[in-house]
Each structure stands twice: as C-alpha cells, then as structure tokens.
Amino acid sequence: MKALDLEAVQAFILIADLKSFTRAAETLETTQSAVSLKIKRLEDRLGRRLFDRTPRLVRLSAEGNSFLDAARKLIAAHQGALGSFAVQQRRLVVGISHHIVGSELPALLRRMKDAEPGLVIEMRLASSRQTLDDFDRGALDAAIVLRHDNKRRDGDVIFEEAFGWMAAPDFAHHAGEPLRLATQAEPCSVRSMAVSALAEAGVPWTEVFVGGGIATIGAAVSAGLAVAALGRRVAPPGTVDVGRPLDLPPLPARDVVLYANVAGAQARASLRNFVAVIRASAGAPMASRKP
C-alpha cells in the first residue's frame, strides 16, 4: 500500500471533529470540493468508506470510527517530528465572554490540543465589555464577545446565541411569588437583558444569587436555587428552559462576534481552527457574516 496523504488524514480528523466538510475546508483555507476530493482519494487508498453523508448530517462510518484513533496518532507523530526542531512555542491569547463557553470547554480544549499540540492557548474569560476593552488596548490577539447593541458594528459575526430561562428540572416556583433569579453583578449585559424583559412583561422577580462568572451561576441553577438567563448551548447539563411553563417573556438571541488582530500565517491558521471548534460547539455554519 502506498503512503497515506498526511493532508488528507488531517482533513479526515477535522471533519470528524467538526462534523462538517465546510468547516474543515474553512479551517484549512481551501474549498469544500477540494476537501471532498482528498477524502475520496483517502477512502480509495484505504479501500474503506470513512463517512456516512446526508444533506444535513456528516458522521463517521464504522470503519471511519475505527480509523480515527490511528489517524490521530499518525498526525501527532508527524507534528512531533516537525516539532523536534522548534525553538519557540506559539501562543494565542484569546479573550472570551464567559456567557459563550460552558460545559463544552473541556471538549473544545481537547480538540485544540489534538489539532495543534504545540500551541499555547492563553484564554481569558470575562464580561463582553471587559473583553472588548482588553482587545482594544492590545492585550488580546482575539476577542469573542456577545453583541448587545448597535453602538459597534465591526467584527465578524460567527454565530447566533439563543438564550433561555434555565433552571433545574425540580425547580419550584409558586404562583404569586416573585421569580427567584440568579444573575451576575452589574454591569452585566445579560443581566440587563433579563431584568428588562421581566420588567416589560410585568413579571415580579427577586435576586437570590449573584455570581462571579457563568460557572457560579450555573451551580446555583443546578442546585435549584433560582432561574437564570443563560445561553441554551452553555447551560449546565440537565437544566431545562422553564420560560414557557412559567409564562416568562422570550429572551432575544445575541450575535457572537469575533474581533481579531493576529499577524503571521501560522497565527491566523491557529485562530481559524479555534473559531471552527467554537462554531462546531454551537452547531453553526462556518461562513461568517459581516454586520
């Protein structure tokens, strides 16, 4: 058997991780047709069908799943060989709104490690406002934040985040009592969004927990202390949206926006890969849209 095309194997791993030929193509800075051709040639070389494809779904076949671990080891060995002569680690400093990353963060970091084992990621979680301020003063290579108004229209929209009134399944709310709410301290744009929606709908509420980040709010919600306005994608596992059962006002979706200032082809490639993994966690299409 002839040697395998390492670029095709890398494309195979990206498609498996991102569950999309389109996402893999953007990460590799090529076209979907070029990626499809690489996979076709890889399948012909192996004599195996690696993916089951439908118009709406891409998933590994049984044979593709069997090949995945070996493919990862092959690419890791190749990257390790190239890294033998490396004199400096690459670093990517990214600020992210803590309303954008949640329980999927370990999986996100694992995908990045598998894709670029030599990359040092410095991740800073803060409010969208603080993250954007840090980016503007040059402290970050990239910022991924929620857009809450039209004051600033630059940046690239990478997906839309849907919010819900999240609570534990056994959360008990009694009619006539104020809604027990978990929030972040002011000034938090998601807090403002939530309390404004309640005020406009005439829903009485009381703040029973003030968190210092999405993890603490998620813990309060999971413990059954309160309801919180959270992105459905990053809400703690096992929580449910109680908006409809409790007749709460709908919450608007928010654009997730990327601001970037990176120099060098490798740094830009690392950022593309990072954004691709974020998009994959959201199930969002790859093509970003300018505001």
TITOR-930692 format. One record per residue (C-alpha): x, y, z. Coordinates in Angstrom, 3 decimals, m for minus. Example, Ala and Ser with C-alpha at 12.3 -4.5 7.8 and 13.67 -1.06 7.14 Angstrom:
2
+----------+----------+----------+
:        u :        v :        w :
+----------+----------+----------+
:   12.300 :   m4.500 :    7.800 :
:   13.670 :   m1.060 :    7.140 :
+----------+----------+----------+
END
This chain:
291
+----------+----------+----------+
:        u :        v :        w :
+----------+----------+----------+
:    0.000 :    0.000 :    0.000 :
:    1.274 :    3.479 :   m0.856 :
:    1.923 :    6.007 :    1.884 :
:   m1.100 :    7.964 :    3.073 :
:   m1.505 :   11.630 :    2.188 :
:   m1.000 :   13.410 :    5.521 :
:   m3.062 :   16.414 :    4.419 :
:   m5.946 :   14.074 :    3.620 :
:   m5.604 :   12.401 :    7.009 :
:   m5.619 :   15.819 :    8.692 :
:   m8.744 :   16.766 :    6.744 :
:  m10.371 :   13.489 :    7.831 :
:   m9.702 :   14.302 :   11.505 :
:  m11.048 :   17.841 :   11.146 :
:  m14.248 :   16.617 :    9.506 :
:  m14.684 :   14.012 :   12.237 :
:  m14.214 :   16.637 :   14.966 :
:  m16.167 :   19.478 :   13.364 :
:  m18.820 :   17.244 :   11.764 :
:  m18.722 :   19.290 :    8.599 :
:  m16.820 :   19.307 :    5.306 :
:  m17.475 :   23.052 :    5.081 :
:  m15.999 :   23.817 :    8.498 :
:  m12.953 :   21.693 :    7.755 :
:  m12.452 :   23.453 :    4.424 :
:  m12.510 :   26.898 :    6.013 :
:  m10.087 :   25.826 :    8.715 :
:   m7.707 :   24.516 :    6.036 :
:   m8.233 :   27.617 :    3.858 :
:   m9.443 :   25.596 :    0.906 :
:  m12.719 :   24.698 :   m0.775 :
:  m15.267 :   22.085 :    0.199 :
:  m14.784 :   20.359 :   m3.152 :
:  m11.021 :   20.127 :   m2.555 :
:  m11.603 :   18.564 :    0.873 :
:  m14.158 :   16.137 :   m0.580 :
:  m11.606 :   15.095 :   m3.206 :
:   m8.954 :   14.479 :   m0.541 :
:  m11.354 :   12.278 :    1.411 :
:  m12.389 :   10.408 :   m1.738 :
:   m8.740 :    9.643 :   m2.525 :
:   m8.076 :    8.640 :    1.083 :
:  m11.061 :    6.281 :    1.023 :
:   m9.848 :    4.815 :   m2.282 :
:   m6.355 :    4.347 :   m0.826 :
:   m7.710 :    2.599 :    2.264 :
:  m10.442 :    0.731 :    0.446 :
:  m12.870 :    1.854 :    3.133 :
:  m15.779 :    4.285 :    3.366 :
:  m14.933 :    6.712 :    6.174 :
:  m18.096 :    8.842 :    6.406 :
:  m21.837 :    8.425 :    6.152 :
:  m23.099 :   11.583 :    4.431 :
:  m26.586 :   13.018 :    4.044 :
:  m27.595 :   16.574 :    3.025 :
:  m27.935 :   17.522 :    6.707 :
:  m25.536 :   15.194 :    8.513 :
:  m21.923 :   14.071 :    8.387 :
:  m20.857 :   11.279 :   10.694 :
:  m18.167 :    8.655 :   10.835 :
:  m18.909 :    5.254 :    9.392 :
:  m17.999 :    2.231 :   11.493 :
:  m14.763 :    1.922 :    9.509 :
:  m14.069 :    5.648 :    9.863 :
:  m14.532 :    5.405 :   13.605 :
:  m12.047 :    2.537 :   13.711 :
:   m9.528 :    4.580 :   11.703 :
:   m9.850 :    7.784 :   13.762 :
:   m7.536 :    6.866 :   16.660 :
:   m4.814 :    5.635 :   14.312 :
:   m5.189 :    8.800 :   12.223 :
:   m4.738 :   10.988 :   15.288 :
:   m1.592 :    9.084 :   16.271 :
:   m0.207 :    9.424 :   12.749 :
:   m0.700 :   13.201 :   12.671 :
:    0.614 :   13.558 :   16.244 :
:    3.759 :   11.631 :   15.308 :
:    4.231 :   13.811 :   12.228 :
:    3.784 :   17.011 :   14.226 :
:    6.118 :   15.688 :   16.907 :
:    8.797 :   15.046 :   14.304 :
:    8.434 :   18.554 :   12.927 :
:    8.477 :   19.957 :   16.442 :
:   11.850 :   18.383 :   17.171 :
:   13.491 :   21.479 :   15.709 :
:   11.135 :   24.039 :   17.177 :
:   12.850 :   26.736 :   19.192 :
:    9.774 :   28.628 :   20.340 :
:    6.233 :   27.700 :   21.250 :
:    3.432 :   29.609 :   19.587 :
:    0.960 :   31.421 :   21.816 :
:   m2.562 :   32.598 :   21.083 :
:   m4.158 :   34.970 :   23.601 :
:   m7.942 :   34.889 :   23.307 :
:  m10.496 :   36.676 :   25.428 :
:  m13.979 :   35.163 :   25.550 :
:  m17.180 :   36.284 :   27.187 :
:  m17.972 :   33.832 :   29.970 :
:  m21.525 :   33.637 :   28.571 :
:  m20.127 :   31.937 :   25.456 :
:  m18.223 :   28.988 :   26.945 :
:  m19.697 :   26.495 :   29.363 :
:  m19.625 :   22.773 :   29.991 :
:  m18.281 :   22.126 :   26.474 :
:  m14.957 :   23.859 :   27.297 :
:  m13.012 :   20.637 :   28.076 :
:  m14.056 :   19.157 :   24.735 :
:  m13.111 :   22.398 :   22.969 :
:   m9.635 :   22.390 :   24.535 :
:   m9.131 :   18.716 :   23.710 :
:   m9.926 :   19.366 :   20.061 :
:   m7.452 :   22.228 :   20.003 :
:   m4.766 :   20.075 :   21.637 :
:   m5.335 :   17.317 :   19.087 :
:   m5.205 :   19.809 :   16.222 :
:   m2.202 :   21.819 :   17.423 :
:   m0.306 :   20.150 :   20.281 :
:    2.440 :   22.794 :   20.122 :
:    0.110 :   25.760 :   20.563 :
:   m0.101 :   27.527 :   23.909 :
:   m3.599 :   28.963 :   24.357 :
:   m3.961 :   31.741 :   26.888 :
:   m7.699 :   32.053 :   27.467 :
:   m9.156 :   34.910 :   29.460 :
:  m12.818 :   34.771 :   30.495 :
:  m14.565 :   37.999 :   31.405 :
:  m17.626 :   40.031 :   30.525 :
:  m18.083 :   41.019 :   26.887 :
:  m17.453 :   44.658 :   27.782 :
:  m14.195 :   43.902 :   29.642 :
:  m13.028 :   41.506 :   26.932 :
:  m13.565 :   44.080 :   24.195 :
:  m11.782 :   46.751 :   26.248 :
:   m8.801 :   44.393 :   26.665 :
:   m8.741 :   43.755 :   22.913 :
:   m8.867 :   47.458 :   22.084 :
:   m5.850 :   48.183 :   24.281 :
:   m3.843 :   45.415 :   22.591 :
:   m3.848 :   42.851 :   25.395 :
:   m5.529 :   40.136 :   23.279 :
:   m4.908 :   38.572 :   19.880 :
:   m8.627 :   37.964 :   19.527 :
:  m11.878 :   38.593 :   21.375 :
:  m15.103 :   36.604 :   21.127 :
:  m17.992 :   38.506 :   22.676 :
:  m21.752 :   38.966 :   22.691 :
:  m23.172 :   41.944 :   20.826 :
:  m25.929 :   43.581 :   22.848 :
:  m26.493 :   46.824 :   20.916 :
:  m25.680 :   48.648 :   17.693 :
:  m23.057 :   51.003 :   19.091 :
:  m20.256 :   48.985 :   17.489 :
:  m20.791 :   47.213 :   14.170 :
:  m17.295 :   45.995 :   13.285 :
:  m16.058 :   42.467 :   13.805 :
:  m17.257 :   39.212 :   12.223 :
:  m20.439 :   37.511 :   13.385 :
:  m19.600 :   33.834 :   13.812 :
:  m22.938 :   32.524 :   15.083 :
:  m26.076 :   33.487 :   16.973 :
:  m26.529 :   32.524 :   20.625 :
:  m30.034 :   31.621 :   21.807 :
:  m30.927 :   32.383 :   25.421 :
:  m33.450 :   30.759 :   27.704 :
:  m34.717 :   30.864 :   31.283 :
:  m32.725 :   27.903 :   32.597 :
:  m33.481 :   26.027 :   35.809 :
:  m33.117 :   22.634 :   37.436 :
:  m35.896 :   20.184 :   36.485 :
:  m37.168 :   20.204 :   40.069 :
:  m37.126 :   23.989 :   40.444 :
:  m40.312 :   25.033 :   42.233 :
:  m41.974 :   28.369 :   41.616 :
:  m45.228 :   29.175 :   43.383 :
:  m47.819 :   31.396 :   41.714 :
:  m47.925 :   34.886 :   43.177 :
:  m44.330 :   34.797 :   44.404 :
:  m41.547 :   36.807 :   42.743 :
:  m39.388 :   34.802 :   40.370 :
:  m36.165 :   33.781 :   42.100 :
:  m33.319 :   34.922 :   39.858 :
:  m29.586 :   34.171 :   39.694 :
:  m27.550 :   36.843 :   37.925 :
:  m24.112 :   38.339 :   37.621 :
:  m23.292 :   41.600 :   39.301 :
:  m23.859 :   44.832 :   37.429 :
:  m22.827 :   45.917 :   34.865 :
:  m23.632 :   42.668 :   33.055 :
:  m25.400 :   42.974 :   29.701 :
:  m27.111 :   39.580 :   30.045 :
:  m28.386 :   40.599 :   33.484 :
:  m29.739 :   43.842 :   31.991 :
:  m31.373 :   41.902 :   29.169 :
:  m33.073 :   39.536 :   31.613 :
:  m34.389 :   42.096 :   34.097 :
:  m35.551 :   44.390 :   31.277 :
:  m37.542 :   41.542 :   29.733 :
:  m39.145 :   40.744 :   33.096 :
:  m39.953 :   44.405 :   33.770 :
:  m41.566 :   44.896 :   30.350 :
:  m43.672 :   41.768 :   30.863 :
:  m44.674 :   42.835 :   34.374 :
:  m43.127 :   39.744 :   35.989 :
:  m42.036 :   40.380 :   39.600 :
:  m38.616 :   38.988 :   40.477 :
:  m36.135 :   38.879 :   43.307 :
:  m32.394 :   38.373 :   43.105 :
:  m31.398 :   35.440 :   45.312 :
:  m27.902 :   34.729 :   43.972 :
:  m25.205 :   36.953 :   42.447 :
:  m22.437 :   35.031 :   40.731 :
:  m18.896 :   35.786 :   39.695 :
:  m18.913 :   34.113 :   36.304 :
:  m21.039 :   31.662 :   34.393 :
:  m19.781 :   28.649 :   36.380 :
:  m21.093 :   30.039 :   39.671 :
:  m24.442 :   30.979 :   38.148 :
:  m24.686 :   27.520 :   36.598 :
:  m24.003 :   25.960 :   40.004 :
:  m26.811 :   27.990 :   41.583 :
:  m29.190 :   26.955 :   38.813 :
:  m28.218 :   23.278 :   39.052 :
:  m28.731 :   23.417 :   42.820 :
:  m32.327 :   24.559 :   42.304 :
:  m31.818 :   27.946 :   43.936 :
:  m33.050 :   30.071 :   41.081 :
:  m33.717 :   30.643 :   37.391 :
:  m31.044 :   32.311 :   35.237 :
:  m30.901 :   33.791 :   31.748 :
:  m28.287 :   31.625 :   30.059 :
:  m27.332 :   30.596 :   26.578 :
:  m29.040 :   27.252 :   25.995 :
:  m25.835 :   25.891 :   24.481 :
:  m23.718 :   26.591 :   27.578 :
:  m26.298 :   25.980 :   30.306 :
:  m25.315 :   23.238 :   32.793 :
:  m26.146 :   19.685 :   31.702 :
:  m29.534 :   18.543 :   32.953 :
:  m31.049 :   22.012 :   33.230 :
:  m34.197 :   22.905 :   31.306 :
:  m35.764 :   26.022 :   29.819 :
:  m38.712 :   26.938 :   32.066 :
:  m39.721 :   30.037 :   30.097 :
:  m42.882 :   28.565 :   28.619 :
:  m44.085 :   26.611 :   31.703 :
:  m43.646 :   29.691 :   33.903 :
:  m45.048 :   32.057 :   31.247 :
:  m41.859 :   34.135 :   31.155 :
:  m41.119 :   36.577 :   28.331 :
:  m38.923 :   35.287 :   25.486 :
:  m35.303 :   36.378 :   25.531 :
:  m33.676 :   37.742 :   22.374 :
:  m30.815 :   35.932 :   20.672 :
:  m27.450 :   37.689 :   20.539 :
:  m24.760 :   37.689 :   17.876 :
:  m21.414 :   36.198 :   18.895 :
:  m18.759 :   38.399 :   17.321 :
:  m15.069 :   37.824 :   16.635 :
:  m12.530 :   40.647 :   16.779 :
:   m9.019 :   39.652 :   15.739 :
:   m5.613 :   41.212 :   15.267 :
:   m3.114 :   38.452 :   14.529 :
:   m0.033 :   38.576 :   12.354 :
:    1.549 :   35.683 :   10.525 :
:    0.106 :   32.770 :    8.617 :
:    0.504 :   30.276 :   11.478 :
:   m1.209 :   32.550 :   13.993 :
:   m4.096 :   33.164 :   11.616 :
:   m4.416 :   29.426 :   10.973 :
:   m4.494 :   28.741 :   14.725 :
:   m7.224 :   31.328 :   15.209 :
:   m9.259 :   29.875 :   12.313 :
:   m9.017 :   26.460 :   13.915 :
:  m10.058 :   27.835 :   17.305 :
:  m13.072 :   29.628 :   15.825 :
:  m14.011 :   26.488 :   13.872 :
:  m14.100 :   24.495 :   17.105 :
:  m16.223 :   27.198 :   18.796 :
:  m18.623 :   27.151 :   15.848 :
:  m18.797 :   23.369 :   15.932 :
:  m19.848 :   23.502 :   19.594 :
:  m22.676 :   25.804 :   18.527 :
:  m23.646 :   23.728 :   15.504 :
:  m23.281 :   26.927 :   13.474 :
:  m22.471 :   27.233 :    9.760 :
:  m18.905 :   28.226 :    9.040 :
:  m19.371 :   31.208 :    6.767 :
:  m19.176 :   34.279 :    8.960 :
:  m21.265 :   37.260 :    8.013 :
:  m20.227 :   40.851 :    8.275 :
:  m22.617 :   43.011 :   10.317 :
+----------+----------+----------+
END
